[in-house]
Amino acid sequence: MTSLVPPETTTQSVDSNLPPTKIAVMLALAALADWFFYDQRLGLSVVIFAIALTSASLILNRGNLEHRRLLLAGWIVFAGLLPAFEDINAASLVIIALALGTALMLTTNPYLDSLVRGAASLLELYLIGPLRLFQDAIRAFNLPVLTRSFTLWCVPLLLGSLFVLLFMAANPLLTKWISQLNPGDPSSYLSISRTLFWIAAAALVWPFIHIRWRNHIEVADDRPRFAENDRSRPADTGFFGAGTILRSLILFNLLFSIQTILDLIYLWGNGTLPADVTYASYAHRGAYPLIITALLAASFVLVTMRPGGPAERSRLMRSLVYFWIGQNVLLVISAMLRLDLYVQIYLLTYWRIAAFVWMLLVVLGLVLILARIVQRRSNEWLIHANLTALAIVLYTCSLTNFAAIIADYNMGHSREASGSGVNLDMDYLIRLGPQALPAIDRALQLRFFDPSLVYRRNCLVKEQREQMTSWRSWGFRSWRLQRFLDRQQAATTG
């Protein structure tokens, strides 16, 4: 089975002396990124920077290019830039990243021989590639002890910092406490955020400038990794060796414990918050950052707890993983509670229902990961179990009338019906379509006569009847709605 971090790899030759030209280009691109993106809105600058990065990569690595694939790679980059030229959004940014990575891989990776190898190389480019800037910088000084320490602590500290940022986005208490640690010296001319931006930009650019691909070699699980008398390659080497995984799990469990304890005290236990932090801001903030945190945690477990790997064979690390997965399950349940409290105040939408379903799938996925580790199942079993769960959820959702559920919930929990909450958004109810007609009729009974609302309601009735006139557009759900409307009309005329 192909792994992102295989037991044995061969790499292209690496020069311990970093070329000055590549360093200069990296700094120039980082400066360009600072000018384009720091404290600025994204737009055409993303396209221009992508072109600059692609051009610099081609020029600096022209001696290692696969010229037969240059035309195909060029079309891939062109197609990837078009959505960003049209509009900058999350999808267009992801497409640019995939296009640039795919083009780089096609033209410079000599080990590309299958789709699986390509997918693994692309993941390695964006997940491990940025870390190589720091590793290459340390190697250039020829300090093996420092290099080993960096390898052991790089992943725990970087991922731990990311988890801290996500927890700060989800928890106003953590934001307040961490901000109090910063003395805020006005005489300081160094911007920490800008410095971190430069470091991140240089790290992201470096894999495109100093290209290095690994040749993945498959090794059976029962094959001895090293000879018993070979002490030259310890088990804790590499970005995801046993030593790195152990340090990561200890640090991550400590960080997650802080968030877990705070949720148990303030979210579940209704503890007294500080005067400047409201319960609403604590409860309604951060459902989505917590889900991102859980997904990152699940990805880390999948990468590190590969079948037959050193982490899975260690009883201590397995225990730490069990505890961490348990904290992640509680984290997602807390996110669901936060979203539920938010919905109670701001009512339902399609996106909020989708968030509930997504959180349910994340919890189920975490439980299945735990089952895979406990029962020592393969990743293939895990994929099949998750696909089965996804199919069941999608099938259930296909049978659920979400438009009617949203309309009924919003109607029943609005200020007009319950005397509390927010005012009913009639525009949103109209946009839900004909299935919202029963709730719309109830809402019209609670309001003064509004000709525009009555007209829009009648337009939905007309749309429903036109849909039922053709057998091609007939549906059982629409048929049930039409029976309701017919009975309603009969009661009104009678």
LODREN-801711 format. One record per atom (N, C-alpha, C): residue in three letters; x negated, y, z negated. Coordinates in steps of 0.05 Angstrom, whole numbers, plus 5000, padded with zeros to 4 digits. Example, Ala and Ser with C-alpha at 12.3 -4.5 7.8 and 13.67 -1.06 7.14 Angstrom:
Ala473648864844 Ala475449104844 Ala473649344844 Ser474349554858 Ser472749794857 Ser474250014843 
//
This chain:
Met498349765000 Met500050005000 Met498250255000 Thr498950435017 Thr497350685019 Thr497850854995 Ser495650964984 Ser495851134961 Ser494451404967 Leu495451614954 Leu494151874958 Leu491351874947 Val490951714926 Val488251694914 Val487451404915 Pro486351304937 Pro485751024940 Pro483350944923 Pro483150684917 Pro481050584900 Pro478250634912 Glu478050604939 Glu475450644952 Glu475850824976 Thr474151014979 Thr474351195002 Thr471651255013 Thr471551315039 Thr469151425051 Thr469951695062 Thr468151885060 Thr468752155069 Thr466752235090 Gln467452445104 Gln465552575122 Gln463352685105 Ser460952695116 Ser458652795102 Ser459153075092 Val458353115067 Val458753375054 Val456153505048 Asp455753745056 Asp453253895051 Asp453554035024 Ser451753985006 Ser451854104979 Ser451354404981 Asn450054505002 Asn449654785006 Asn451954905022 Leu453455075009 Leu455755195023 Leu454855395044 Pro455755365069 Pro454955555090 Pro455855835084 Pro454056035085 Pro454756315079 Pro456956415097 Thr456956325123 Thr459056415141 Thr461856335132 Lys462056085123 Lys464655995113 Lys465556145088 Ile463656195071 Ile464256345046 Ile465256625054 Ala463856755073 Ala464657025081 Ala467457025093 Val468056825110 Val470656815123 Val472856755102 Met472256585083 Met474156525062 Met474856785046 Leu472756935039 Leu473257185024 Leu474857385041 Ala474157395068 Ala475657575085 Ala478557495087 Leu479157245089 Leu481957155090 Leu483357205064 Ala481957165042 Ala483157225016 Ala483757525013 Ala481957695024 Ala482557985023 Ala484858045041 Leu485057915065 Leu487357955082 Leu489957875069 Ala489857645055 Ala492257555040 Ala493057755019 Asp491057865005 Asp491658064985 Asp493058304998 Trp492058395020 Trp493158625034 Trp495958575044 Phe496358325054 Phe498958255066 Phe501058195045 Phe500258045024 Phe502257915007 Phe502458014979 Tyr500258114967 Tyr500358184939 Tyr502258414934 Asp504258374918 Asp506258584911 Asp507558694936 Gln507858524957 Gln509158614982 Gln511358414989 Arg513258505005 Arg515258325015 Arg514258165039 Leu514957915041 Leu514057745063 Leu515657805088 Gly514257775111 Gly515557825136 Gly513657745159 Leu513257925178 Leu511457875200 Leu508657825191 Ser507957925167 Ser505257875157 Ser504557585154 Val506657415148 Val506157125145 Val505257005172 Val506557085194 Val505856985220 Val502957075228 Ile502357335223 Ile499657435230 Ile497557295214 Phe498057245188 Phe496057105171 Phe495656825180 Ala497856685188 Ala497656415198 Ala495956405223 Ile496356595241 Ile494756605266 Ile491756655259 Ala491256835240 Ala488456895232 Ala487256645220 Leu488656505203 Leu487656265190 Leu487056045211 Thr488856005230 Thr488455805251 Thr486055875268 Ser485756135276 Ser483556215292 Ser480856175278 Ala480756255252 Ala478256225237 Ala477555925234 Ser479555755230 Ser479055475227 Ser477955355253 Leu479155435276 Leu478155335302 Leu475355425307 Ile474655675302 Ile472055775308 Ile469855645291 Leu470455625265 Leu468355515247 Leu467955215250 Asn469955075260 Asn469754785262 Asn469954695292 Arg469054865310 Arg469254805338 Arg467554565346 Gly465454495331 Gly463854265338 Gly465054005331 Asn467153995315 Asn468453745306 Asn471253725317 Leu472053875337 Leu474753875347 Leu475253645366 Glu477653535365 Glu478553335384 Glu479953495407 His478453545428 His479453725449 His481953615463 Arg482253355464 Arg484653245478 Arg487253315464 Arg487053385438 Arg489453435423 Arg489853735418 Leu488153905429 Leu488354185424 Leu490954305435 Leu491754225459 Leu494254325471 Leu496654255454 Leu496753995446 Leu499053905429 Leu499054065402 Ala496654095390 Ala496554245365 Ala497354535369 Gly496654655391 Gly497454925396 Gly500454955398 Trp501754765412 Trp504754775414 Trp506054735386 Ile504854565370 Ile505954515343 Ile505754775326 Val503454915328 Val503155165313 Val505155375324 Phe505455385350 Phe507355575362 Phe510155525353 Ala510955265354 Ala513655195345 Ala514055245315 Gly511955205299 Gly512155255271 Gly512355545263 Leu511255725280 Leu511356005275 Leu513956135283 Leu515456015301 Leu517856135311 Leu519956185289 Pro520555985271 Pro522556045250 Pro521656275232 Ala519056295226 Ala518156515209 Ala518356785224 Phe517956775250 Phe518257025266 Phe521157115266 Glu523056915266 Glu525856975264 Glu526657085237 Asp525756945216 Asp526457035189 Asp524656885169 Ile523857015148 Ile522256895127 Ile524156785105 Asn524156525101 Asn525656395080 Asn524156155071 Ala525256005052 Ala523855775042 Ala523355565064 Ala525355525081 Ala525055325102 Ala522955395122 Ser522855655130 Ser520855735150 Ser518055725138 Leu517755785113 Leu515055765100 Leu514155475099 Val515955285093 Val515255005092 Val514454915120 Ile515954995140 Ile515354925168 Ile512655025177 Ile511955265169 Ile509255375175 Ile507055205163 Ala507455135137 Ala505454975123 Ala505154695137 Leu507354575145 Leu507254315158 Leu505954345185 Ala506654555200 Ala505454585227 Ala502454635226 Leu501554815208 Leu498654865206 Leu497154615197 Gly498254475177 Gly496954235168 Gly496854015189 Thr499053975204 Thr499153775225 Thr497153845247 Ala497154095255 Ala495254175277 Ala492354135268 Leu491754205243 Leu488954165233 Leu488253875233 Met490153705224 Met489653425222 Met489253295250 Leu490953375269 Leu490653265296 Leu488053325309 Thr486953565304 Thr484553655319 Thr481953595304 Thr482053525278 Thr479553495263 Thr479353235247 Asn481453085244 Asn481352845228 Asn480552605245 Pro478152495242 Pro477252265259 Pro478552005249 Tyr479752005225 Tyr480851755215 Tyr483851725220 Leu485051905236 Leu487851905240 Leu488551685260 Asp489951475250 Asp490651255267 Asp493451145263 Ser494951275245 Ser497751185241 Ser499251415227 Leu501951375228 Leu503651575216 Leu503351585185 Val502951355173 Val502551335144 Val499951475137 Arg497851425152 Arg495251565147 Arg495551865150 Gly497051945170 Gly497552235174 Gly499052365151 Ala501152225141 Ala502652335119 Ala500952355094 Ala499252155089 Ala497552155065 Ala495452385068 Ser494352415092 Ser492352625096 Ser493652905093 Leu496052935102 Leu497453195099 Leu497953255069 Leu498753055054 Leu499153105025 Leu496553165012 Glu494453025020 Glu491753075008 Glu490753355014 Leu491453455038 Leu490553725046 Leu491653935028 Tyr494153915020 Tyr495454125004 Tyr495454064974 Leu495153814966 Leu495153754937 Leu492353744926 Ile490453634941 Ile487753594930 Ile485853794944 Gly486453864969 Gly484554044984 Gly483854294969 Pro485854444958 Pro485154694944 Pro483254654920 Leu483354424907 Leu481654374885 Leu478754344893 Arg478254284918 Arg475554234927 Arg473854494928 Leu475154724929 Leu473554974928 Leu471954984903 Phe473154924880 Phe471754934854 Phe469754704853 Gln470454474863 Gln468554244862 Gln466154304880 Asp466554414904 Asp464354474922 Asp462554694910 Ala463854894897 Ala462255104884 Ala460455004863 Ile461454814847 Ile459854694825 Ile457654524837 Arg458354374858 Arg456354194871 Arg454154354883 Ala454754594892 Ala452654764904 Ala450554834885 Phe451254854859 Phe449254914838 Phe447854664828 Asn448654424839 Asn447354174832 Asn447454124802 Leu449854154790 Leu450154104761 Leu452053864757 Pro450953614757 Pro452653384756 Pro454453364730 Val453353454708 Val454953444683 Val457353634685 Leu456753874695 Leu458954064699 Leu461053964719 Thr459953834741 Thr461753724761 Thr463653514749 Arg462553344732 Arg464153134720 Arg466153254701 Ser465453454685 Ser467253584667 Ser469553724683 Phe468753854705 Phe470853984721 Phe472753774732 Thr471753544742 Thr473553344753 Thr475453244731 Leu474553214707 Leu476153104685 Leu478353304676 Trp477653564677 Trp479453764666 Trp480953934686 Cys480253914712 Cys481454084732 Cys484454034734 Val485253774739 Val488053714742 Val489653774716 Pro488753694692 Pro490353764668 Pro490754064665 Leu488654224669 Leu488854504663 Leu490554644685 Leu490154574710 Leu491754704731 Leu494654634730 Leu495254374727 Leu498054294725 Leu499254394698 Gly497654384677 Gly498654494651 Gly499354784653 Ser497654944668 Ser498355234671 Ser500855264687 Leu501255094708 Leu503755104723 Leu506155044706 Phe505954844689 Phe508154774671 Phe508755004652 Val506655144642 Val507055374624 Val508655594639 Leu507855644664 Leu509255854679 Leu512255784683 Leu512755524689 Leu515555444693 Leu517155454667 Phe515855384645 Phe517255404619 Phe517755694612 Met515955874619 Met516356154614 Met518756264631 Ala518956164655 Ala521256244672 Ala523856134661 Ala523755914646 Ala526155794636 Ala526855874607 Asn524955984593 Asn525356034564 Asn524456314557 Pro526356494550 Pro525556764543 Pro523956774517 Leu524256584499 Leu522556584475 Leu519656544481 Leu519056354499 Leu516256314507 Leu515156554521 Thr516756684538 Thr515856924552 Thr515157144532 Lys516757174511 Lys516357374491 Lys513757314475 Trp513457064466 Trp511156994450 Trp508557014465 Ile508556924490 Ile506056934506 Ile505357224513 Ser507357384518 Ser506757664525 Ser505557814501 Gln506257724476 Gln505157844452 Gln502157774449 Leu501257564462 Leu498457484460 Leu496657674477 Asn497857814496 Asn496357994513 Asn496258274500 Pro493858364492 Pro493758624479 Pro494458864497 Gly494358814523 Gly495159034542 Gly493359274540 Asp490759244541 Asp488859464539 Asp489059634564 Pro489959884561 Pro490360054585 Pro487760134598 Ser485460114583 Ser482960184595 Ser481759974614 Ser483059744613 Ser482059524630 Ser482859574658 Tyr480859564677 Tyr481459614705 Tyr481859354720 Leu481359124706 Leu481558864720 Leu484358764717 Ser485658704739 Ser488358594739 Ser488158294739 Ile489058164717 Ile488857874715 Ile490557744737 Ser492957854742 Ser494657734762 Ser493457744789 Arg492157974795 Arg490857994822 Arg488457814825 Thr487057784803 Thr484757604803 Thr485657314808 Leu487757234795 Leu488856974799 Leu489956934827 Phe491057154838 Phe492057134866 Phe489657094885 Trp487457234881 Trp485057194898 Trp484056904896 Ile483956804872 Ile482956524868 Ile484856334882 Ala487456364879 Ala489356184892 Ala489156204922 Ala488956454933 Ala488756494962 Ala486156354973 Ala483956394959 Ala481456274968 Ala481555974967 Ala482855864946 Ala483155574943 Ala484855454965 Leu487055594973 Leu488755494994 Leu487555515021 Val485855715025 Val484555755051 Val482255565055 Trp480855495034 Trp478355345035 Trp478655075050 Pro480754915047 Pro480954665062 Pro481054705092 Phe482054935101 Phe482154985130 Phe479455085140 Ile477855195122 Ile475255305130 Ile473055085128 His472954955106 His470954745101 His472454475102 Ile472854365126 Ile474654135130 Ile473153875121 Arg474653715106 Arg473553455097 Arg475853265094 Trp475853045110 Trp477852845109 Trp476752585097 Arg478452435084 Arg477552185072 Arg478651955089 Asn476951745091 Asn477851505105 Asn478951305085 His481551275084 His482851115063 His482450815070 Ile481650655050 Ile481250365054 Ile483050225035 Glu484650035046 Glu486549885029 Glu484949675013 Val485649644988 Val484449444970 Val486649294955 Ala486549044955 Ala488548884941 Ala488448934912 Asp490648904898 Asp490748954869 Asp489148764853 Asp488948504863 Asp487548314847 Asp484548304853 Arg483548474870 Arg480748484877 Arg479248634856 Pro477048534845 Pro475548684825 Pro474548944836 Arg475049164822 Arg474349424831 Arg471349464832 Phe469949374811 Phe467049394810 Phe465949144798 Ala463449084803 Ala462248864790 Ala462048914760 Glu462148694745 Glu462148724716 Glu459648854705 Asn457348804719 Asn454948924710 Asn454349194722 Asp456249304738 Asp455849554751 Asp456849784734 Arg455149944722 Arg455950164705 Arg455550434719 Ser454950424745 Ser454350674759 Ser456850824766 Arg459250694766 Arg461650824775 Arg463750784754 Pro463950954734 Pro465850924712 Pro468650964722 Ala470550854706 Ala473450864714 Ala474651134712 Asp473251324700 Asp474551584696 Asp473551794716 Thr472451704739 Thr471551894759 Thr473851944778 Gly473652174792 Gly475752254811 Gly477852424798 Phe479352564816 Phe481352754806 Phe483552604791 Phe484052344798 Phe486152194784 Phe485051944773 Gly482651964761 Gly481451734747 Gly482751704720 Ala481951494705 Ala483151434679 Ala482651664660 Gly480251784660 Gly479651994641 Gly481352244646 Thr481752314672 Thr483452544679 Thr486352494671 Ile487252254677 Ile490152184671 Ile490652194641 Leu488752094625 Leu489152094596 Leu489252374585 Arg487352544594 Arg487352824585 Arg489952964594 Ser490752914618 Ser493253044629 Ser495652964612 Leu495952704606 Leu498252614592 Leu498352724564 Ile496052744550 Ile496052864523 Ile496753154524 Leu495553304543 Leu496253594545 Leu499153634553 Phe500153484572 Phe502853524582 Phe504953454560 Asn504353234545 Asn506253164523 Asn506353384502 Leu504053514496 Leu504053734477 Leu505653974487 Leu505254044513 Leu506654264525 Leu509654214526 Phe510453974534 Phe513253914536 Phe514553894509 Ser512953814489 Ser514053794461 Ser514954074452 Ile513554284459 Ile514254554451 Ile517054624462 Gln517354574488 Gln519954634501 Gln522154454489 Thr521554204484 Thr523554014473 Thr524454104446 Ile522554184429 Ile523254264402 Ile524954524402 Leu524154714420 Leu525754954422 Leu528554904431 Asp528854724451 Asp531554654460 Asp533254514438 Leu531954334423 Leu533354204401 Leu534254404380 Ile532654604375 Ile533354804354 Ile535454994364 Tyr534955114387 Tyr536655344396 Tyr538855264415 Leu538355064433 Leu540454994453 Leu542354794442 Trp541354584429 Trp543054374418 Trp543854434390 Gly542154554374 Gly542754604346 Gly543854874340 Asn544155054360 Asn545255324357 Asn543755474335 Gly541155454334 Gly539555594315 Gly539655894319 Thr538856044299 Thr538956344300 Thr536556444316 Leu537056584337 Leu534956694355 Leu534056954344 Pro531657054353 Pro530757324345 Pro532757534355 Ala532657764343 Ala534657964348 Ala534658064377 Asp532358064390 Asp532158164417 Asp532557954438 Val533257714431 Val533757494449 Val536557394445 Thr538357424464 Thr541157334461 Thr541357034468 Tyr543356914456 Tyr543856634461 Tyr544556584491 Ala546056774503 Ala546756754531 Ala544356744549 Ser542356924544 Ser539956934560 Ser538356674557 Tyr538356564532 Tyr536856314528 Tyr538256084541 Ala540856074540 Ala542355844550 Ala542655844580 His542956084592 His543656104620 His541256134638 Arg538856144626 Arg536456194642 Arg534855934645 Gly534055884669 Gly531955684672 Gly532855404680 Ala535355364688 Ala536155094696 Ala534454994719 Tyr534055164739 Tyr532555074763 Tyr529555044758 Pro528255234743 Pro525455184736 Pro524954914721 Leu526854844704 Leu526554594689 Leu526754354708 Ile528454374729 Ile528654154748 Ile526054134764 Ile524954354772 Ile522354354786 Ile520254224769 Thr520254294743 Thr518354174724 Thr518653874723 Ala521153774721 Ala521553484720 Ala520653344746 Leu521153474769 Leu520253354794 Leu517253344796 Leu515853554787 Leu512953544787 Leu511953324768 Ala513253294745 Ala512453094727 Ala512852814739 Ala515052774752 Ala515552514765 Ala513552454786 Ser512752654802 Ser510752624823 Ser508052544811 Phe507352674789 Phe504852614776 Phe504852324766 Val507052234754 Val507251954745 Val506951764768 Leu508251814790 Leu508051634813 Leu505251614824 Val503851844825 Val501151844836 Val499151704817 Thr499451744792 Thr497551644773 Thr498151354763 Met500651284761 Met501451024751 Met501850824774 Arg500050824793 Arg500250634816 Arg499850354806 Pro501250164818 Pro500949884809 Pro498149784810 Gly497249664788 Gly494549564786 Gly492449764780 Gly493150024777 Gly491250234772 Gly490450234743 Pro488250394736 Pro487250394709 Pro489250504689 Ala490950694697 Ala492950804679 Ala495050604672 Glu495950444691 Glu498050254685 Glu497050024667 Arg494449964669 Arg493349754652 Arg492749844624 Ser492750104619 Ser492050204592 Ser494650214575 Arg494650094552 Arg496950104534 Arg497450384523 Leu495250524517 Leu495550804507 Leu496850984528 Met495850964552 Met496951144573 Met499751064581 Arg500450804579 Arg503150724585 Arg505050844563 Ser504150844538 Ser505750954516 Ser506151254520 Leu503951394528 Leu504251674533 Leu506151734556 Val506051564577 Val507851604599 Val510751554591 Tyr511251354574 Tyr513951304564 Tyr515051544549 Phe513351654532 Phe514151884516 Phe514652124534 Trp512952164554 Trp513252394571 Trp515752374589 Ile516252134599 Ile518652094615 Ile521152144598 Gly521152054573 Gly523352114555 Gly523752404551 Gln521552554548 Gln521852844545 Gln522952974571 Asn522152864594 Asn523152974619 Asn526152914622 Val527052684614 Val529952624615 Val531452814597 Leu530452864573 Leu531753064555 Leu531653344568 Leu529453404582 Leu529153664595 Leu531353704616 Val531853494632 Val533853524653 Val536653534641 Ile537153384620 Ile539753404607 Ile540153674595 Ser538053794584 Ser538254074574 Ser538854264597 Ala537654214620 Ala538154384644 Ala541054364652 Met542154114650 Met545054074657 Met546754224637 Leu546054224612 Leu547554374592 Leu547454674597 Arg545054774604 Arg544755054611 Arg546555124634 Leu546554964655 Leu548255014679 Leu551155004672 Asp551954814654 Asp554754794646 Asp555655044631 Leu553955144613 Leu554555394599 Leu554755634619 Tyr553055624639 Tyr553155844659 Tyr555755834675 Val556555584682 Val559055554698 Val561455634681 Gln561355584655 Gln563655664639 Gln564155964639 Ile562056114644 Ile562256404645 Ile562656504673 Tyr561056404692 Tyr561056504719 Tyr562456334740 Leu563856114730 Leu565555944747 Leu563855774766 Leu565255614782 Leu563955414799 Leu563455524828 Thr561455404840 Thr560955444869 Thr559955184880 Tyr559755164906 Tyr558654924918 Tyr555854874909 Trp554255094908 Trp551455054900 Trp551154964871 Arg552955044854 Arg552754954826 Arg553554664823 Ile555454584839 Ile556154294839 Ile553854134850 Ala552654234872 Ala550354094883 Ala548054074863 Ala547754284847 Ala545654284826 Ala546254064805 Phe548754034797 Phe549453824779 Phe548853544790 Val549553504816 Val549053244829 Val546053194831 Trp544553404838 Trp541653374840 Trp540453314813 Met541353444792 Met540253374766 Met540853094758 Leu543252994764 Leu543952714759 Leu542052524773 Leu541452584798 Leu539552414813 Leu536752424801 Val535952664792 Val533252684780 Val533152514754 Val535252524738 Val535252364713 Val535152064721 Leu536751984740 Leu536751704749 Leu534051624760 Gly532751804775 Gly530151744786 Gly528051704764 Leu528151874743 Leu526351844720 Leu526751584706 Val529251504702 Val529851254689 Val528751014706 Leu529151034732 Leu528150824750 Leu525050804750 Ile523751034748 Ile520851034746 Ile519950894720 Leu521450954698 Leu520850814673 Leu521250514676 Ala523450434689 Ala524050154693 Ala521850024710 Arg520850164730 Arg518750054747 Arg516249994731 Ile515550184713 Ile513050154698 Ile513449934677 Val515749924663 Val516149724643 Val516149444655 Gln517649414677 Gln517849144689 Gln515649084709 Arg513749274712 Arg511449244730 Arg512449174759 Arg514349334768 Arg515349304795 Arg513549454814 Ser514049414840 Ser512449554860 Ser513849814867 Asn512249994881 Asn513450244890 Asn515650194911 Glu515449974926 Glu517449904945 Glu520149854931 Trp520049714908 Trp522449674892 Trp523649944883 Leu521850124875 Leu522750384866 Leu524150544888 Ile522950534912 Ile524150674935 Ile526850554942 His527050294942 His529650164948 His531750234927 Ala530950244901 Ala532850304880 Ala533850594882 Asn531950774888 Asn532751064891 Asn534551104916 Leu533850974938 Leu535550994962 Leu538350884957 Thr538550664942 Thr541150554935 Thr542750744918 Ala541450864898 Ala542851064881 Ala543651304898 Leu541951394916 Leu542651624932 Leu544951554950 Ala545051314962 Ala547251234979 Ala549851234964 Ile549851124939 Ile552251114923 Ile553251394916 Val551351574909 Val552151844902 Val553351984927 Leu551951964950 Leu552952084974 Leu555751984982 Tyr556151714979 Tyr558651594986 Tyr560851704967 Thr560251724942 Thr562151834923 Thr562852124929 Cys560752284936 Cys561252564942 Cys562952594968 Ser562552404987 Ser564052425012 Ser567052385007 Leu567752244985 Leu570552194978 Leu571752404959 Thr570152604951 Thr570952794931 Thr571753054945 Asn574053164937 Asn575053414948 Asn573953644932 Phe571453724938 Phe570153934923 Phe571454204925 Ala572554264949 Ala573854524952 Ala576254554933 Ala577854344930 Ala580154354912 Ala579154354883 Ile577054204876 Ile576054204849 Ile575054484841 Ile573454614859 Ile572354874853 Ile574655074850 Ala576655064868 Ala578855264867 Ala580455224841 Asp581054974834 Asp582654924810 Asp581155014785 Tyr578554944784 Tyr576955024760 Tyr576755324758 Asn576055464780 Asn575855754778 Asn578455884771 Met580655774782 Met583255884775 Met583855854745 Gly583455614735 Gly584155554707 Gly582355684687 His579855754694 His577955874675 His577456174681 Ser579056294698 Ser578656574704 Ser579956744682 Arg579257004683 Arg580457194663 Arg583457214666 Glu584457194691 Glu587257224695 Glu588856994682 Ala587756754683 Ala589156514672 Ala588656464643 Ser586156504634 Ser585456434606 Ser585056674588 Gly584856914599 Gly584457144583 Gly581657204576 Ser579757034585 Ser576857074580 Ser575356994605 Gly572757044605 Gly571156984628 Gly571057204648 Val570457144673 Val570257344694 Val572857344710 Asn573257564725 Asn575557584743 Asn575357384766 Leu577657284774 Leu577657094796 Leu576757214822 Asp574957084836 Asp573957174862 Asp575757064884 Met577757224892 Met579557124912 Met578257094939 Asp576257264945 Asp574857234971 Asp573556964973 Tyr572356874950 Tyr571056604951 Tyr573056384954 Leu575356414940 Leu577456214943 Leu578456194972 Ile578756414985 Ile579656415013 Ile577556275030 Arg574956325025 Arg572856195041 Arg572755895037 Leu573855795015 Leu573855505011 Leu575655355031 Gly577455495044 Gly579055375065 Gly581755285055 Pro583255145072 Pro585955065065 Pro586254895040 Gln584254735033 Gln584454565010 Gln584654724984 Ala584054984985 Ala584355154961 Ala587155274959 Leu588955214978 Leu591555344978 Leu593155304952 Pro593255064940 Pro594755044915 Pro593755234893 Ala591055264891 Ala589955444871 Ala590555734878 Ile590455794904 Ile590956064914 Ile593856144907 Asp595655964911 Asp598456024905 Asp598856074875 Arg597455924858 Arg597655974829 Arg596456244823 Ala594256314836 Ala593056574831 Ala594856804840 Leu596256774862 Leu598056984871 Leu600357034852 Gln601256824838 Gln603356844819 Gln602557014795 Leu599957014789 Leu598957164766 Leu598257454772 Arg598257524798 Arg597557794806 Arg599957944817 Phe599658214818 Phe601658374831 Phe601658304861 Phe603758364874 Phe604058304903 Phe601858464918 Asp600258314933 Asp598158424949 Asp598458334978 Pro599358514996 Pro599958425024 Pro597458305037 Ser595158415032 Ser592758305046 Ser592158015037 Leu592457965011 Leu591957685002 Leu594057495012 Val596557585013 Val598657415024 Val598157355054 Tyr597257555068 Tyr596657515097 Tyr594357315100 Arg592257335084 Arg590057155087 Arg590856865078 Arg592656855058 Arg593656595050 Arg595256465073 Asn596956625086 Asn598556515108 Asn596756435132 Cys594456565135 Cys592556485156 Cys591456205150 Leu590956155125 Leu590055885118 Leu592255675123 Val594755745117 Val596955555122 Val597155505152 Lys596855705168 Lys596955675197 Lys594655495207 Glu592255545195 Glu589955375202 Glu590455085196 Gln591655035172 Gln592254765164 Gln594254625183 Arg596354765191 Arg598354655208 Arg597254595236 Glu595554775246 Glu594354735272 Glu592554485272 Gln591254445249 Gln589454215247 Gln591053955247 Met593453965235 Met595053715234 Met596653665259 Thr596753845278 Thr598253805302 Thr596853615321 Ser594253585319 Ser592753405336 Ser591853165321 Trp592252925333 Trp591352685320 Trp588352665317 Arg586952815335 Arg584052805334 Arg582952935309 Ser584353125298 Ser583353265274 Ser584853175249 Trp586352955251 Trp587952865228 Trp586052745207 Gly586652795182 Gly585152685159 Gly587052635136 Phe586452425121 Phe588252355099 Phe588452575078 Arg586152715074 Arg586152935055 Arg587953165065 Ser587653225090 Ser589353435102 Ser592253355102 Trp592853105107 Trp595553005107 Trp596853045079 Arg595352985058 Arg596353015031 Arg596953315025 Leu595153485034 Leu595553775031 Leu598053865046 Gln598453765070 Gln600753845086 Gln603353755072 Arg603353525060 Arg605753435045 Arg606353625022 Phe604153715008 Phe604553904986 Phe605754164997 Leu604754265019 Leu605754515030 Leu608654485040 Asp609254255051 Asp612054205060 Asp613954205037 Arg613154065015 Arg614954064992 Arg615254334980 Gln613054484980 Gln613154764969 Gln615054934985 Gln614854915012 Gln616555075029 Gln619554985026 Ala619954725023 Ala622754635019 Ala623854734993 Ala622254744972 Ala623254844946 Ala623755144948 Thr622155284963 Thr622655574966 Thr625155644981 Thr625555505004 Thr627855565021 Thr630355445008 Gly630155234993 Gly632555114981 Gly633455274957 
//
